[in-house]
Amino acid sequence: MSMKRLNWKVVLAALCMVVFFSACDNDDDKNNEQALLQGTWIVESFPTDNDALNALCVMVPSLINMEQTTFTYTADGKLNIHLVPANGEASDHVGSYTYGDKKLTLKIDVYPLTLEVVSITDKAMKLETTISPQMLGILIQVIQEAYPDFAGMLDGLIGDSLEKGLKITINQVKK
């Protein structure tokens, strides 16, 4: 057997091993991340790229009890958000989620929200998304209807985000 023919077979075998083993690793990573996602999570923080809005976010604990508000992801793709307002009755919002290619899409009611999964471990998850200027406009309208006194201040704080969008990072910890 010549050296050229042997090298060609060795190179082909090595290439096949790399393709097959890396494909298995990616599937294992995806399955592992999917398993890590399952369970109940609490939002620890949610900074944005808008400093004025971040300053306002210190008021959120007076509106929502973040320690008791949970996001639960089940193995069958169901999502339950248990929202606990600071003053009022808790409510459950049921939807679904899909996960793949570092993207987590939450579907509650009709509007899906896709978040990039920046990192995930068995204890913490970091998600990011950018809300489009159009969606921000809709959100402001909804807030104006629900909280007319608060909406005028929010509209002023959003400012340039209405032109470029609003990047949000959501840091969650597993309960």
C-alpha positions in Angstrom: 0.0 0.0 0.0 1.5 3.3 -1.0 2.0 6.2 1.5 -0.3 8.5 -0.5 -3.2 6.1 -0.4 -2.7 5.5 3.4 -2.5 9.2 4.1 -5.7 9.8 2.2 -7.6 7.1 4.2 -6.2 8.4 7.5 -7.2 11.9 6.6 -10.7 10.7 5.5 -11.1 8.7 8.7 -10.0 11.7 10.9 -12.4 14.0 9.1 -15.3 11.6 9.6 -14.4 11.3 13.3 -14.3 15.1 13.7 -17.7 15.5 12.0 -19.4 12.7 13.9 -18.0 13.5 17.3 -18.6 17.2 17.0 -22.1 16.6 15.9 -22.7 14.4 19.0 -21.2 17.1 21.2 -23.4 19.8 19.8 -26.5 17.6 20.4 -25.3 16.8 23.9 -24.8 20.5 24.6 -28.2 21.4 23.2 -29.9 18.7 25.3 -27.9 19.7 28.4 -28.9 23.3 28.0 -32.6 22.3 27.4 -32.4 20.3 30.6 -30.8 23.2 32.5 -33.6 25.5 31.3 -36.3 23.3 32.8 -37.4 24.4 36.3 -38.4 27.5 38.1 -36.5 30.8 37.7 -36.6 34.2 39.4 -35.6 37.5 37.7 -32.6 38.8 39.6 -32.1 42.0 37.5 -33.0 43.4 34.1 -30.7 46.3 33.1 -31.2 48.1 29.8 -29.1 50.2 27.5 -31.1 53.2 28.6 -29.6 54.8 31.8 -32.7 56.9 32.5 -34.9 53.8 32.4 -32.5 51.9 34.6 -32.8 54.6 37.2 -36.6 54.1 37.1 -36.3 50.4 37.5 -35.5 50.8 41.1 -39.2 51.5 41.5 -40.1 48.0 40.2 -40.0 46.3 43.6 -42.7 48.6 44.7 -44.8 47.4 41.7 -43.9 43.7 41.4 -42.7 41.3 44.1 -39.7 40.0 42.2 -38.7 37.4 44.8 -42.1 35.7 44.4 -42.6 36.2 40.6 -41.4 33.1 38.8 -41.0 31.7 35.3 -41.4 27.9 35.1 -40.2 26.0 32.0 -41.4 22.4 31.7 -39.9 19.5 29.7 -42.9 19.5 27.3 -42.4 23.2 26.3 -45.0 24.8 28.6 -44.3 28.1 30.3 -46.0 29.4 33.4 -45.3 33.0 34.7 -46.5 33.5 38.2 -46.8 37.3 38.5 -47.0 38.7 42.1 -47.8 42.4 42.2 -46.7 44.2 45.4 -50.3 45.2 46.1 -52.8 42.8 44.7 -53.6 39.3 43.7 -51.1 37.0 42.0 -51.9 35.8 38.5 -50.6 33.0 36.4 -49.9 33.5 32.7 -49.7 30.2 30.8 -47.9 29.9 27.4 -45.3 27.9 25.7 -41.6 28.2 24.8 -39.2 26.8 22.3 -35.4 26.6 22.6 -32.8 26.1 20.0 -29.6 27.7 18.6 -29.2 29.8 21.8 -32.6 31.3 21.2 -35.5 31.1 23.7 -38.9 32.1 22.4 -41.6 32.7 24.9 -45.2 32.6 23.5 -47.9 34.1 25.8 -51.1 35.3 24.2 -50.3 36.2 20.6 -46.9 38.0 20.7 -43.8 35.8 20.8 -40.7 37.2 22.4 -37.4 35.8 21.3 -34.4 36.1 23.6 -30.8 35.2 23.0 -29.5 32.8 25.7 -26.1 34.4 26.4 -25.3 31.9 29.1 -27.0 29.2 31.2 -25.9 27.0 34.1 -27.8 25.0 36.7 -28.0 28.2 38.8 -28.1 31.2 36.5 -29.3 32.3 33.1 -28.5 35.5 31.2 -30.9 36.5 28.4 -30.8 39.4 26.0 -33.2 41.0 23.5 -33.8 44.3 21.8 -37.3 45.6 21.7 -38.0 47.3 18.4 -39.0 51.0 18.3 -42.5 49.9 17.0 -43.0 47.5 19.9 -41.9 50.1 22.4 -44.5 52.5 21.0 -47.2 49.8 21.5 -46.0 49.1 25.0 -46.1 52.7 25.9 -49.7 52.9 24.6 -50.7 49.9 26.8 -49.0 51.4 29.8 -50.7 54.7 29.2 -54.1 53.0 29.2 -53.3 51.0 32.4 -51.3 53.7 34.3 -52.1 57.1 32.9 -50.1 59.0 35.5 -47.0 56.8 35.1 -47.1 56.7 31.3 -46.1 60.4 30.7 -43.0 60.0 32.7 -42.1 56.7 31.0 -42.6 58.3 27.5 -40.0 61.0 28.4 -37.6 58.4 29.8 -37.7 56.2 26.8 -36.5 59.0 24.6 -34.0 57.9 22.0 -35.0 54.2 22.5 -38.1 55.0 20.5 -35.7 55.6 17.5 -33.2 52.8 18.0 -35.0 50.2 20.1 -34.3 49.1 23.7 -31.7 46.4 24.6 -32.6 44.5 27.7 -30.6 41.9 29.6 -32.5 39.6 31.9 -30.6 37.9 34.6 -32.4 35.0 36.2 -31.5 32.6 39.0 -32.9 29.2 39.6 -35.2 28.8 42.5 
